[in-house]
Amino acid sequence: MLAYGGLVVGLLVMARTAYWFSAVGQAVASGRGSSGRTALGLMAVLLLHSGPWFIVGTAIFAYVVLSSLHRSEWVWFFSGVLAAPLINAAILFRVWQARRKRRSAVKPLKADEGKGGVATEEVLSVTALRRLVGNRSGRGRRVTGRPLYGSSRAMAK
């Protein structure tokens, strides 16, 4: 049970640290071009964000508890804290694998050479749109919304 509490604390520290890295990246990206604003914004993010303070507080707490005589439950607690990055890495790896598998499952269609050689991206997007609208492209309009020339509706008007 103490390992679970340590896992929750570890996940909290990791989440705040990830938000901190994101904030540092945004501060650097938003201040490109003016060095004075970049330095000020970056220093504010580095010092005032909760991410580094969570890391410092957890490290000080671990040092105080583990450096002196302690009960064995604290070892389980900090084992849970240290397991949090491993669990996050496993979850991210599975998500990455699933996205990679999904991307490789969609194979590009070859362009019809007899119809002027439509680009692969256009064929894929038109195919996807036809799936969305239920393949009703023969009702007087193209999937893109432009009227077909010579269609029965255009000729009736």
Order of alpha helices (4+ residues) and beta strands (2+ residues): alpha-alpha-alpha-alpha-alpha-alpha
